[in-house]
Amino acid sequence: GINAEYGTKLREQCLRDVACYPEDLIDTLRWFDYNWAEFEFSYVSRMCPVKSTEELYQQHVTTILFSETTAIALKDDLISDEQMGSYDPVLMLAIPRLSILYGLEQEDGLLDLNKDPSCLPVYFRPHIANLVVVKESLDELTSEEIRVLKHCLASSLDPLQTETETETDPERETEGDSGIETNNGSETEGEVLETEHVAVQRREKLQSLYLAVSSIADQMITNHAKDLRQMLQHTFKMNQNIEPSHDIIMVDKTDEIRQLTRTFVVPSTSDDTTTEERDVGLYSCDDNNITQIRQEPPIWVPDNEVTQCNSCQETFTLLKRKHHCRYCGNIFCQSCTGKSAVLTFTKTRSPVRVCDGCYTQYNSLVAAQGEPSTSSLS
């Protein structure tokens, strides 16, 4: 068959000039690459879940919709930075629900129903009929009612328990009271009852729209729970106000590292080297002259500057990962950072990863100063 034909071409090429590749051989190599990729994909897929390119694209597109929705909701004060920072569980429902409204409001957006259904994110395609109904209902609402609906979706409140500003406007109530005094009583009472009836109908419409949007989002969360968790996790990371940590100082420039670590790299011939000079730069695990416990966080060596473990000199690979010692800032392998200790300069009082050299040195300094040891084996 076709496999035997391609195999014959590849064998014949082995006896020819390796610098010359005919066009039919190039097609054969392309065929081989494609089939090999398909084999790898099917083989790995049997051992662990693997997403195709289209599935990843759909997940990324939906994450963009969630992220844009979150940014607008933060700007409109529908959700707070505190909720984002604490991973408020309410947002796990609020963000997908609000994304439906924001997506339908945008012209030529990700949820533009005028496009072909295949252009919509795959997570929303089973709900196209319901989305059309929601879109038509949204067009009939006022801006104030849409604001109330978004607030209810963001906080999981029943619209029947909320009132719009037009219903609670003091000026409208004053005008209504004066109208009762000047106009005919029966006619005024009829107008008031009619107004209240219309208001109730509007709130009931808001509630039905709230339930429709919530139903679409909740079904999407139920049917694609794992994907939604990943997309929401990325959404939180992209929209959080991340403050730089004072415990970890990352240095990206090699020149800065060399300048900061000069006192360790270049041996000093003077006996007047002070403790303050030794404290500049990376902390030395093997320096027996250090008599005080470090009180400031170390400077971490960038990952791209190191290819071998600082202790056992083993080369890092895909399986042999890099780990920073929280006490000296150097990079070690898993085996050489198997111990932990509670350090004085960390914000939390929980044990953190340290290398073997720092573990021994830290315990010695703690014992010398008469403090209780807080180090342990991982």
NORPE-V677490 format. One record per pair of residues at least 24 apart in sequence whose ideal C-beta (glycine too) atoms are under 6 Angstrom apart, sorted by the first residue. I is the first residue (numbers start at 0). GAP is how many residues later the second one is. D is the distance in Angstrom with one decimal. If there is no record, write none. Layout:
I;GAP;D
I;GAP;D
This chain:
5;25;5.9
57;63;5.7
57;64;4.5
58;168;5.8
60;60;5.3
61;59;4.7
61;61;5.6
61;169;5.7
62;168;4.5
62;171;5.1
64;34;5.1
64;38;5.8
64;45;4.9
65;29;5.4
65;33;5.5
65;165;5.8
65;169;4.4
66;168;5.0
66;171;5.0
68;29;5.1
68;30;4.1
68;33;4.7
69;25;5.8
69;165;5.5
69;169;4.6
70;168;6.0
72;25;5.6
77;72;5.8
77;76;4.1
78;75;5.7
80;160;5.7
83;155;6.0
83;156;5.3
93;60;4.7
95;121;4.1
96;56;4.3
96;116;5.5
96;117;5.8
96;120;4.3
97;55;5.5
99;113;5.2
99;116;6.0
103;31;5.0
122;97;5.3
122;101;5.7
126;89;4.7
129;86;5.5
133;78;5.4
133;79;6.0
136;72;5.0
148;57;5.6
151;58;5.5
158;44;5.8
158;47;3.9
158;48;4.6
158;51;5.2
159;43;5.5
159;47;5.4
166;32;5.6
246;50;4.9
246;99;5.7
248;50;5.2
249;50;5.6
250;48;5.5
251;50;5.8
281;47;5.3
282;45;4.0
284;43;5.4
284;72;3.0
284;73;5.2
292;72;4.9
294;50;6.0
295;49;5.8
296;48;5.1
297;30;5.7
297;31;3.3
298;30;5.2
299;24;5.3
299;29;4.8
300;28;5.9
300;29;5.8
300;30;5.4
305;25;4.4
308;24;4.2
308;27;5.7
310;25;4.1
311;24;5.7
324;29;5.3
324;30;4.0
324;33;5.5
325;26;4.3
325;27;5.7
325;28;5.9
326;27;4.7
326;31;4.0
327;30;5.2
337;40;5.2
338;38;5.6
339;36;5.6
339;38;5.2
340;34;3.6
341;32;3.7
350;25;5.7
